Amino acid sequence: MLSESESDSTDEHHFEKESIQEVPSQTNAVEMMFLHPSSLFFDLLAHSRNYLVPLLLGLFGAARGDVYTLVISGVLFVPAVGMSIFRYVTLRYRIEDGQLIVDQGVIFKKTRTVPVAKIQNIDLVQNVLHRMLGVAEVKIETASGTEPEAVLRVLSMSQMEKLRSEIFGADSRSVGASSPEHEGPVFEPVLYGPRSPDDSSGGSADLLMPQSEPSATILKIPISNLVRAGLASNRGLLTIGFGMTLYFQFFEQTEFGVFRALERWLPNVESLFWVVILSVAGLLAAMVMLRLLGVGWFLLRFFGYQLERRGDDLRISCGLLTKVSATVPRNRIQFISIHRHWMMRLMGLCSIRIETAGGSVSQQNASESVGKRWFVPVVALNDVPRILAELRPGLSWDESEIPFQPLAARAKNRLMRIAVILSILLSLAGLAISRPWGILPGVVLLPVAILWATYHARAMRYARTEKSVIYQSGIMTQKLSITFFEKIQTLKLSQSPFDRRWSMARLTVDTAAAGPADHRISVPMLDETFAQEEFQSLREMTGKNQPVFG
Amino acid sequence: MDYLAEPLARDDPSDDVPGQFRLSDEFSSLDPRHIQVELMVGMITWAIVALGALIGLVVAWFRLGFGIYFYVILGSAVVLLAALAIIAWLWPGIEYRRVSYRIDEEGLEIRRGVIWRHSITIPLGRVQHADVSQGPVQRMFGVGTLTVHTAGTQNASINLEGLAYDHAIVVRDFIVHQRKERDAV
């Protein structure tokens, strides 16, 4: 058991690493800790993608009484289980010399060392299974993000308690006091297990919260907005597609085949009228299903969503079955993107995504995607300035005041020319396939493409303010993204041969950990001279504003 | 007005005293030996392609004999190979003229591109680290590649091939030194 004096990094240590192998009667021995045994199960689940196919095969084989598929899937399944067991047995963690050390593997040993003094956040993810077993997935993050951090999947509540007390000092139950050996704020633990009857917070995931500063709730998303967002989204599409494929593959031919039943039941469907009616009905049913699935997904994912700010940390907690708590230090935000899908716009809503750097690069888990990709899944358009001000202190957001510059004057012409050429090509291709009606798609495309060209060119705008670069694009989903000079990593001015002919150029801004926001500040078809001047100005501004890590 | 089309080579780096490098607004070109490196790589690649074509021709001859189809294939193969050879011969020289770099107050700027042109700039404070490397052909001619790493995503690593090896090391050290000076604590 780790004694108190060991957690004090200023203490002299009378042992080297070799003493770990010594007989446990040594009082200075550092305890090597394993993850909770149920980690095996969760690890298996996490890696389930690897053996999903054999597993499904096995299941369907079993349903049909087919021995061979069962055997094959079993054979494919065994190594996956073996790997999980291996991973579990070879992972040990310990706290030694003021470092949290996580060892993984035997032959290819991977050691992760996280200095305890730098640990600032401990994020937790708990889904229903986790809660039933009294465990949680723990993610340990450091402040500056330049040190590595660790994910421990899974730890039991008591293990977590032990870890927390070792990291944040034994006296952590006192609010506001700071332990001498620890520089950071003191954390008061708020553990959570199976939902208790007096849990009035609506099930929001409580976590280890620093008490040194008061927290301010920035946003709570009501269920109505989640429903609206779900209706506007396409989340259901993937599920439906996958489900339909499975269904047609395995069930259609059996007694459960719905379409066969329909065939038998309906009158002779030879009249065009009935075909049309039925297809329309089917389409409508599919669309309704899609929307309902979307709503369901949003509710599951973001139920009880709460965004709050404690000092410089933004905290999100949400989730119905899987509780996620994510922490985003404000200074890590590299890129903010406001997405306004046309359906959401009609309802006066939008979503805000961010990109952060300095966190984990590898594992995409639930808290990651909530913290970044789905930062604020749905919010009223009017609320955006207020929220942006919380994300970035000092940012007063007024869209009407942004000095937007349009693209080059002839950008619309260029797009139109592309549209016309594409339509002609399509018509020719259609003609080659079947005449004379093959020309139809191309002819139909022409006005659509011209319309698209007109609006698309107008929809792209660029602006540079005192502290930031802003770019807006998109018609169906309007995306407006902002990044700040100290977050810009590189700048690129580029010209394709077509650009040269049209006297245009493209300006691209590169930031760290780009991607999750689904939008890049890459401004095409800017006027050549303007782009060159901007390039120089941005060079200057970027050089003047150095990144500050906190 | 054509920023990206400006020809380069105002400052020949191989004249610099080794160990010295200074901030300059002027663009420098690569080491001329880089052309030879590219030529050699081009020749080797062409040889491999020609060998593949030869094998293909032999196979075609087996199946078609000396018929008209074979001659058509032979003819087109010869034309293609000749075209490739000409390109491989001329391209390094053309490209050499269109690559340049400079390090000024605002950062490292690299311009390149013959048909598709671009200019990338990295503020000196954003450099994470920089390496110098040498491929086998480069080693023969004494040139190297400077790789600058940033925290960016698309341009996480930016390569500048064709600097004189010693000069590349000088530049690398200079960049790292400049970055340390600008590092905000």
Interface residues (C-beta under 8 A of the other chain):
Chain A: A357 I488 Q489 T490 L491 K492 L493 S494 Q495 S496 P497 R500 A505 T508 D510 T511 A512 A513 A514 G515 R520 E528 T529 Q532 F535 R539 E540 T542 G543 Q546 P547 V548 F549
Chain B: M1 D2 Y3 L4 E105 E106 G107 E109 G113 I115 W116 R117 H118 S119 I120 T121 I122 P123 L124 G125 R126 T150 A151 G152 T153 Q154 N155 I158 R182 D183 A184
